[in-house]
């Protein structure tokens, strides 16, 4: 029975603390044996016990106004991001609160949550009271500042129209970012005649003379966002198997100024020092064609690029029917490279097979009789996508283990 009495007392004390009531009562049965119970509730000045056993009432007595009150919460905040300030009193069980200052002006609850719209220091005041009286006003100051924006993210590009007749035509390019901070300027590569390379708007119309993959990079005060790419196809000209215009149009320097031929079915090893300086802005491009009539591969081939006599350098490797195609992977090849690999050792598996066989796994499914381009560049993904060499040349070695048959 001692435990039963104690359980009742503790339960009612918890109710008082949670609800900040001025008094409470409960009923207990008379114990078989005498029990001593100690109850301490900081907001109660004393307790009274009334009635006769087995039904008695324990009452919390508050005989003073709230005292020793303060405001607890952060001393700094970012404009646009909410903070919470809480009123805490050492004694006196307040039942009412009156706030002043900034977004807390007029609040009558124990806590105040909100944000400011302007930079600067704001002083917040709070007066706690109960039926007996009020505590001296408490105050605190919060310094508000502008949070730096996040870099743009989730950026994608569109072209309308994306297909043009022979000889080229006009199209409208637009880039949209779904995350991060808002872009303040955009870099457009390539920039054809009459097309500014830098703009503060996310759309522009340009005359496109040949098939081109456009790369648009957004910027704001915090840095560079992800590069968005979109392809514009001109009938009968540019892109695909008709040379390296897609590389030069993006501002890349191809080493050694032409594609390196890899023979289908034969292993090969190449060093970038044989081709030229493989630094930032340079792309090492290989060309491979499975002959017409080549059956489905029983063993996949693999291109691997890694460091040669130097420090490990992050690189990006892609395989596509278009050279210098560094868009996101599209296993069908319609809107991006068939496969993409990133790392200090970048590796791509390839085989002659129907495209649906490469939906999973990341390998590239090739069509017999079609020419493909394996493009390598010094490129990092973290902390943000950018060139990774930082010097005249970061020498690399390329190995090709052939597919069979």
CORNOR-V115366 format. One line per field, one symbol per residue. ss: DSSP state (H for helix, E for strand, - for the rest). phi: phi as a letter, one per 40 degrees, with the letter a starting at -180 (. if undefined). psi: psi as a letter, one per 30 degrees, with the letter a starting at -180 (. if undefined). Layout:
ss=???
phi=???
psi=???
//
This chain:
ss=-HHHHHHHHHHHHHHHHHH--------------------------EEEEEEE--EEEEEEE-----EEEEEE---EEE----EEEEEEEEE----EEEEE-HHH------EEEE-----EEEEEEEEEE----E---EEEEEEEE-------EEEEEEEE--EE----EEEEEEEEEEE-----EEEEE--------EE---EEEEEE---EEEEEEEEE--EEEEEEEEEEEE--E-------HHHHH---EEEEEEEEE------EEEEHHH-------EEEEEEEE---------E-EEEEEEE-------EEEEEE------------------EEEEE--EEEEEEE--HHHH-----EEE----EEEEEEEEEE-----EE--------EEEEEE--E-
phi=.dccccccccccccccccbfccaaaabbccccbcbbbbbbbccccabbbbgbccbbbbbcbbbacdafcabbiccaabdgbcbbbbcbbcagfcbbbbbbgfccdgcbbcbbbiabbbchcbcbbabbaaccibcdcbaabbcbbccccccdagcbbbbbccbbcdggicabcbbbbcbgcccbabbbbcbcdgbccbbbbcaabacbcadabcbbbcbaccibcccbbabbbbdgaggfcbhbccccccgcbcbcgacccbcdgbcabbbcccbicbbcgcbbbbbabcddgccdccbccacbbacbfaccbcbbbbbacbcfcbcccbdcgcbiccabbbicbcabcaacacdccbdbhgcbcbbdgbcbbbbbacabbbcadacbcgadabcbbbbbcccbc
psi=feeeeeeeeeeeeeeeeefhlfllllkkkklekkkkkkkjjefkelkkklllkfjlkkkkjjgllklhklkkalfklkkfkklkkkkkkflfikfkkjllkbffkfkglflkkallflklkkkklkkklafeaklkklllkkjklkkklllklhklklkjlfkllkfaaklkkkkkkflalkkflkkkkljlkgjkeklflgklklkjflkkjkkkkklaffakakkkkkkkkkkgklabggagefeefggkjkkigllkkkkkfklkkkkffffakiakfkkjkkkkjklkfklkkfkklkkkklkjhakkkklkklklfklhjgllkjfffehllfkkkklfjkkkklljlkeffgelfflkjlkkfkklkjkkljklfkflklkfegaekjklkkkjjllk.
//
